[in-house]
Amino acid sequence: MMELKNNQAALILEVDEDGGVSVNVASGDDNGPAGAICQAIAVKLMQDEAFQAEIMDMLEVEEREAE
């Protein structure tokens, strides 16, 4: 397990067997700017359907390019 410094934060993405994605935030300081940025990204990932579609489109392009 990685230990985060107070000025660090990380998004933890988990994909279940059905393809559902959950997003969690780990932070050395939950009230610090890094944690706040990660939390904002997590909210956008989970609530912004256009952003989700953009990410999925990017994955599809990468998969096609890899073939």
C-alpha positions, -999 to 999 in steps of 0.1 A, spaced: 0 0 0 12 35 -9 14 61 19 5 95 7 22 127 19 0 156 31 3 173 -3 -7 142 -23 -40 126 -32 -50 98 -55 -81 86 -73 -88 49 -69 -109 34 -97 -125 0 -93 -143 -19 -121 -166 -47 -112 -174 -78 -132 -203 -61 -149 -182 -31 -160 -195 -8 -133 -170 18 -121 -166 32 -86 -143 61 -77 -127 67 -43 -103 93 -32 -73 87 -9 -55 117 5 -27 126 29 -48 156 40 -85 154 33 -88 192 37 -58 201 15 -59 212 -21 -47 179 -36 -76 161 -18 -101 187 -29 -89 184 -66 -93 147 -65 -127 149 -49 -138 173 -76 -126 150 -103 -143 120 -86 -176 139 -86 -172 149 -123 -164 112 -132 -195 100 -114 -220 127 -123 -211 142 -157 -225 119 -184 -208 139 -212 -174 135 -195 -180 98 -190 -189 94 -227 -157 113 -237 -136 90 -216 -152 59 -231 -147 73 -266 -110 78 -258 -108 42 -246 -124 29 -278 -100 49 -300 -70 35 -280 -84 0 -284 -88 4 -322 -53 19 -325 -38 -11 -306 -53 -36 -330 
